[in-house]
C-alpha cells in the first residue's frame, strides 16, 4: 500500500478548518470518469487532481480527521431518475455543517448552523432536482465514520475503494417524504432549472 508523502501530509494538515477544506476541494477539477468509472482513494485524488462527489467526500473526511474532526459522511439518496450525493459532515458547538464536492451550483458547502442531520439534509431538498425539474431527494443516511474502513486502507489504496459507497448504499436511510407528499411536489420553475444547470467544470474536449 502507498502512503502519503511528506508534502501530501503537509498539504492536508494545513487545512485546519472545514471552510479551508471546502476551498481546497473546490480547486480540484471534477472527475468526469472519461474512461472507466472510478472510486479513487484520497491519496489517488491528491495525486491525480480530480474527484467526483464520493471521492471528494472521502478526501474531505481525511482532511477533517487531520484537523481533529471525526471522518463522517452522509449519503443523500435520490429517486431513480437522479443520482445520489455524498457529503462530509462536521459539528461545531453542537451544530452541523457539510463539505460537498459537486459540479453544480447548488448542492455545495453548508455552514454549521443545523441542529440535526435531518435539518442539514433537508437544506438540500429544494435544489436537488432532475434535469426536467422534479424534486428528487428522498432519504438520508445516518453519519458513517469512515475510520471503520481503516484496516482496508481506504485512505491510501492504489485500487478503487468501491466498498465504501457500497456500504453507504446499504446503511439505514431515513425517508423525508411520504407518498402523498411526493405526489404533490411542484416542479422547479424555469429560472430554478437554469440556476441548477450552472456547472463549475467543463469536460475535457476530445
C-alpha positions in Angstrom: 0.0 0.0 0.0 1.2 3.5 -0.8 1.5 6.2 1.8 1.1 10.0 1.8 4.5 11.6 1.3 5.7 14.5 3.3 4.3 17.2 1.0 0.9 15.5 0.9 0.7 15.2 4.6 1.7 18.9 4.9 -1.0 19.8 2.3 -3.7 18.0 4.3 -2.5 19.3 7.7 -2.5 22.9 6.5 -6.3 22.6 6.1 -7.3 23.5 9.6 -11.0 24.4 9.2 -13.9 23.0 7.3 -14.1 26.1 5.1 -10.4 25.8 4.1 -11.1 22.1 3.2 -14.0 23.2 1.1 -11.9 25.8 -0.7 -9.2 23.2 -1.3 -11.8 20.7 -2.7 -13.3 23.4 -5.0 -9.9 23.9 -6.6 -9.6 20.2 -7.6 -11.1 19.6 -11.1 -14.2 17.4 -11.5 -13.6 13.8 -12.3 -15.9 13.1 -15.3 -14.7 9.5 -15.5 -13.9 9.8 -19.2 -12.7 6.2 -19.2 -13.9 3.6 -16.6 -15.9 4.6 -13.5 -13.6 5.2 -10.5 -13.8 5.4 -6.8 -10.3 6.6 -6.0 -8.9 6.8 -2.5 -7.9 10.2 -1.1 -4.3 9.5 -1.8 -5.0 9.0 -5.5 -7.2 12.1 -5.6 -4.4 14.2 -4.3 -2.0 12.7 -6.9 -4.4 12.8 -9.9 -6.0 16.1 -9.0 -9.6 15.1 -10.0 -12.6 14.0 -7.9 -16.3 13.3 -8.2 -18.6 13.6 -5.2 -17.8 10.3 -3.5 -14.0 10.8 -4.0 -14.2 14.4 -2.8 -16.2 13.3 0.3 -13.5 10.8 1.3 -10.7 13.4 0.8 -12.6 15.9 2.9 -13.1 13.2 5.6 -9.3 12.7 5.7 -8.6 16.4 5.9 -11.2 16.8 8.7 -9.6 13.9 10.5 -6.2 15.7 10.3 -7.9 18.8 11.7 -9.3 16.9 14.7 -12.8 16.0 13.5 -14.2 12.5 13.0 -14.3 11.5 9.3 -18.1 11.4 8.9 -20.0 11.2 5.7 -23.8 11.1 4.9 -25.4 9.6 1.9 -28.2 11.6 0.3 -30.4 9.2 -1.7 -32.4 10.3 -4.7 -35.3 8.8 -6.7 -34.3 6.5 -9.6 -34.4 9.4 -12.1 -31.5 11.2 -10.4 -28.1 10.5 -8.8 -27.3 10.1 -5.1 -24.9 12.5 -3.5 -22.4 12.1 -0.6 -21.5 14.9 1.8 -18.8 15.1 4.5 -20.4 16.4 7.8 -18.8 18.1 10.7 -20.1 19.5 14.0 -19.2 22.8 15.7 -20.7 23.9 19.0 -23.5 21.4 18.7 -24.5 22.3 15.1 -23.8 20.5 11.8 -22.4 21.7 8.5 -21.2 19.9 5.4 -18.4 19.9 2.8 -19.5 18.9 -0.7 -17.8 18.2 -4.0 -20.2 18.9 -6.8 -20.1 20.3 -10.3 -23.4 22.1 -9.9 -24.0 25.5 -8.5 -26.3 24.5 -5.6 -25.5 21.2 -3.8 -22.5 22.7 -2.1 -21.0 23.7 1.3 -23.3 24.2 4.2 -22.5 26.4 7.2 -22.6 24.7 10.7 -26.0 26.1 11.6 -28.2 23.0 11.5 -29.3 21.4 14.8 -29.7 17.9 13.4 -28.6 15.8 10.5 -32.1 15.8 9.2 -32.1 19.6 9.1 -28.8 19.5 7.3 -30.1 17.0 4.7 -33.3 19.0 4.2 -31.2 22.1 3.3 -30.5 20.3 0.0 -34.1 19.4 -0.7 -35.4 22.2 -3.0 -32.2 22.5 -5.0 -32.0 18.7 -5.5 -33.8 18.4 -8.9 -33.6 16.4 -12.0 -33.0 18.0 -15.5 -36.7 18.2 -16.0 -37.3 20.0 -12.7 -38.5 17.1 -10.5 -37.5 17.3 -6.8 -35.7 14.0 -6.3 -34.2 13.9 -2.8 -35.9 11.0 -0.9 -33.8 10.0 2.1 -30.5 10.5 4.0 -28.3 8.0 5.9 -27.0 8.2 9.4 -23.5 9.6 9.6 -20.9 6.9 8.8 -17.5 7.1 10.4 -15.0 6.1 7.6 -12.5 5.0 10.2 -14.4 1.7 10.2 -12.5 1.1 6.9 -9.0 1.8 8.2 -8.0 -1.9 8.2 -8.9 -2.0 4.5 -6.7 1.0 3.7 -9.4 3.3 2.3 -7.3 6.4 2.7 -4.2 5.3 0.7 -5.3 2.4 -1.5 -3.9 2.3 -5.1 -7.1 0.3 -6.0 -10.6 1.7 -6.2 -12.4 1.6 -2.9 -15.9 0.6 -4.1 -16.6 -1.0 -0.7 -17.1 2.5 0.8 -20.0 3.6 -1.4 -21.5 0.1 -1.4 -21.6 0.3 2.4 -23.2 3.7 2.3 -25.8 2.5 -0.1 -26.8 -0.3 2.3 -26.8 1.5 5.7 -30.1 2.6 7.2 -31.6 5.6 5.4 -34.3 7.9 6.8 -37.1 8.9 4.4 -38.0 12.6 4.2 -41.3 12.3 2.3 -44.4 10.1 2.2 -46.2 9.0 -0.9 -48.8 11.8 -0.7 -46.1 14.4 -0.3 -44.2 13.0 -3.3 -47.3 13.1 -5.4 -47.9 16.7 -4.5 -44.5 18.1 -5.3 -44.3 21.1 -7.6 -41.6 21.0 -10.2 -38.8 23.6 -10.1 -39.8 26.6 -12.2 -37.7 27.7 -15.3 -35.4 30.1 -13.5 -34.7 27.5 -10.8 -33.8 25.0 -13.5 -31.5 27.5 -15.2 -29.7 28.1 -11.9 -29.5 24.4 -11.2 -27.9 23.8 -14.6 -24.9 26.1 -13.9 -21.8 24.0 -13.7 -18.2 24.8 -12.5 -16.1 22.4 -14.6 -16.5 21.5 -18.2 -15.5 18.0 -19.5 -12.2 18.0 -21.4 -12.7 18.1 -25.2 -11.5 15.0 -27.1 
